[in-house]
Amino acid sequence: MTTTLPFTDWLVLAIFALAVGLTLAGALIAVLTTRIIRGVAGLMICCIGLAGLYYFLNSPFLALMEILIYVGAVCVTIVFAVMMAEPDESPSTQPVRSGHWWGAVAILIALLIGGGLARLALAGPWPDAPIERVNDGSVAALGASLLTTYSLAFEAISLVLLVAILGALVIARGGPPPHPGPP
């Protein structure tokens, strides 16, 4: 006898598939495009998909921070840096050598690593989470975890954001090059 999923389970599965699809599509756009603005747009789409996956992992605060920090700060900073940078030179007339062979090797390696990790995740014994580490998911418990257990990761993220802001300031401070006026 086959069992059918209720409508709500199908809806949850569809939303999860949408989050996974957004993550993969955004990552592919970010990696495969040759224009930086399209790459940043792909990064934004990927981060929104990741926020959806964080929400499915019962971390709505982390999902919101993903959107606020990465989409709202890092991606917008990159767009401002691109706007302040010099325009590209005229395209070269030389043919571009394609690296399809290296791309195929990279995809094969990624599939082997992904398959190995999936097999390990599905077949490996997973211990139960200790009861004392499970919290109620409140902002207070999250703040206490960030400042005690996960303080190193929290500081590493703050350093990444600091470097992104400093890079944007360095690019913006130079400003566009002066254009020579009429003689």
KEGUKE-945213 format. One line per field, with one value per residue (C-alpha): x, y, z; residue in one letter; residue number from 0. Coordinates in steps of 0.2 Angstrom, whole numbers. Each point is the difference from the previous one (the first is absolute). Layout:
% residues N
east: (X_...) $
north: (Y_...) $
up: (Z_...) $
residu: (a_...) $
num: (NUM_...) $
***
This chain:
% residues 183
east: (0_7_-1_-3_6_-12_-1_10_15_0_0_15_9_-3_6_16_3_-2_13_12_-3_3_16_6_-6_8_17_0_-4_14_13_-4_-3_14_-9_3_-17_-8_11_-5_-18_3_8_-15_-12_11_0_-19_-1_12_-11_-14_10_5_-19_-3_14_-11_12_-11_12_14_-10_-4_18_5_-11_4_19_4_-13_-3_18_13_-9_-5_18_7_-13_6_18_-4_-9_15_13_7_-10_7_11_-6_-2_15_-2_10_-10_-2_7_-13_4_-14_12_4_-18_-4_13_-6_-18_6_10_-15_-11_12_2_-19_-4_12_-7_-18_5_8_-14_-13_10_10_-6_-6_1_-15_2_4_-14_9_5_-17_-8_-16_5_-3_11_7_5_8_9_7_6_8_10_5_0_1_10_14_-11_-10_17_5_-16_2_18_-7_-13_14_11_-15_-4_18_2_-15_7_16_-8_-12_13_10_-16_-2_16_-1_-5_11_-10_0_17) $
north: (0_17_15_17_16_12_17_9_-13_3_19_-1_-11_12_15_-10_-5_19_4_-13_5_19_-5_-10_12_15_-9_-6_18_7_-12_-1_18_11_16_5_8_-16_-10_11_-3_-18_2_9_-14_-13_8_2_-19_-3_10_-11_-15_7_3_-18_-4_9_15_15_12_-7_1_18_4_-9_12_16_-3_-8_6_17_4_-10_-1_18_5_-10_9_17_-5_-5_16_10_-9_4_-6_-16_3_-5_-18_-9_-7_-15_-16_-6_-18_-11_-11_-13_-14_8_4_-19_-5_12_-6_-18_4_10_-15_-12_10_4_-19_-5_13_-5_-19_5_10_-13_-16_7_-1_16_3_8_18_3_7_14_7_1_17_8_10_17_15_0_-18_3_16_-10_-14_13_7_-16_-16_8_16_-4_-3_16_10_-8_6_17_1_-5_14_12_-5_2_17_6_-7_10_16_-2_-2_14_12_0_4_0_6_18_3_11_16_8_7) $
up: (0_-5_11_-6_7_6_-9_14_-2_-19_3_12_-12_-14_10_5_-18_-5_13_-6_-18_4_9_-15_-13_8_3_-18_-6_11_-6_-18_-5_-7_6_18_3_-6_12_14_-5_1_17_6_-7_8_17_0_-4_15_11_-5_4_17_4_-4_13_13_0_-5_9_-10_-16_3_4_-17_-9_10_0_-16_-12_9_4_-10_-17_1_4_-15_-11_7_-3_-18_-3_7_-10_-17_-15_-9_-15_-17_-3_-7_-18_4_2_17_4_8_14_-2_5_16_3_-2_12_13_-2_2_15_8_-4_8_16_1_-3_14_12_-4_3_16_6_-4_6_14_18_7_19_8_5_18_10_8_-17_-6_3_-3_-15_8_-4_17_-1_-17_6_15_-13_-11_14_8_-10_-18_4_-12_-14_5_-1_-16_-8_7_-8_-17_1_5_-15_-11_6_0_-18_-5_8_-9_-17_4_6_-16_-10_-18_-10_-6_-17_-11_-4_-18_-5) $
residu: (m_t_t_t_l_p_f_t_d_w_l_v_l_a_i_f_a_l_a_v_g_l_t_l_a_g_a_l_i_a_v_l_t_t_r_i_i_r_g_v_a_g_l_m_i_c_c_i_g_l_a_g_l_y_y_f_l_n_s_p_f_l_a_l_m_e_i_l_i_y_v_g_a_v_c_v_t_i_v_f_a_v_m_m_a_e_p_d_e_s_p_s_t_q_p_v_r_s_g_h_w_w_g_a_v_a_i_l_i_a_l_l_i_g_g_g_l_a_r_l_a_l_a_g_p_w_p_d_a_p_i_e_r_v_n_d_g_s_v_a_a_l_g_a_s_l_l_t_t_y_s_l_a_f_e_a_i_s_l_v_l_l_v_a_i_l_g_a_l_v_i_a_r_g_g_p_p_p_h_p_g_p_p) $
num: (0_1_2_3_4_5_6_7_8_9_10_11_12_13_14_15_16_17_18_19_20_21_22_23_24_25_26_27_28_29_30_31_32_33_34_35_36_37_38_39_40_41_42_43_44_45_46_47_48_49_50_51_52_53_54_55_56_57_58_59_60_61_62_63_64_65_66_67_68_69_70_71_72_73_74_75_76_77_78_79_80_81_82_83_84_85_86_87_88_89_90_91_92_93_94_95_96_97_98_99_100_101_102_103_104_105_106_107_108_109_110_111_112_113_114_115_116_117_118_119_120_121_122_123_124_125_126_127_128_129_130_131_132_133_134_135_136_137_138_139_140_141_142_143_144_145_146_147_148_149_150_151_152_153_154_155_156_157_158_159_160_161_162_163_164_165_166_167_168_169_170_171_172_173_174_175_176_177_178_179_180_181_182) $
***
